[in-house]
Amino acid sequence: MDHAERLAPFRTEAAAFEKAVRRALDLGEPVPAVPSCPGWTVADLVRHLGGVHRYLAHVLRERLTAPPDPAGLTLPEVPGDPDGLTDWFAQGARDLAELFQELGPDTAVWTWSVEQTAGFWLRMQLIELAVHRWDAESATGTPGRLAPDMAADAVTQTIEVMAPARRGWQQAPPGTGERYRFRRTDGPESWTVVFSGDQVLLEPASTLPADVEASGTASELALFLWRRLPPTALQVTGDAALLPYWFTLVPPV
């Protein structure tokens, strides 16, 4: 997926998140809990995502090339009523989408990654928005899957970008050659990942034996890597005990 291909799904996922939130908040008090985010209610989820969108809008609007100083960052007050809170989220998502469209993928801005572009943030935020839409839907029913192409991109992004970053942010044990394979059942892709010391190595089109192989749809694989689905949601061959060990090698934030 490229920058232009991500813009429409970003807006679609924002609308789906808004719909799920309105359905949950219309139930009244107590605000429904989010099963996939322990300790959070739907209102907490909205405040989190809406705050992230406004933070990034500030980074993009000001073309910042260093992290903003929290002392100088003033975000609008978050409404307390359900309709106001949902409208607040929706406006922030629209503003962020317009900035992504205006700037294009190559505008230089600060990110926490090696890639310092606006395109990085659209890719990251589309994935985060889709996962949190799934979270919001799970609060009141059965959540819909992630779109296949976006989910496959999320698997790649999680392995190439998130896994090395999380290992750097947290105290992760060194890899000892563990080889994981994630195989997509609704498309041709597979991802083979080797942990070697501090490195996370993606082996394209590898045919070497894996210690453990997990198969599922692109959506299932992405949601597993984001700790939304358990290992039992996937078809596993090889050393099944190694699959949950992924989250020791790639500690959650």
Summary of the structure (lengths in Angstrom):
residues: 253
radius of gyration: 18.7
end to end distance: 25.5
largest distance: 55.4
contacts: 781
relative contact order: 0.12
helix: 51%
strand: 14%
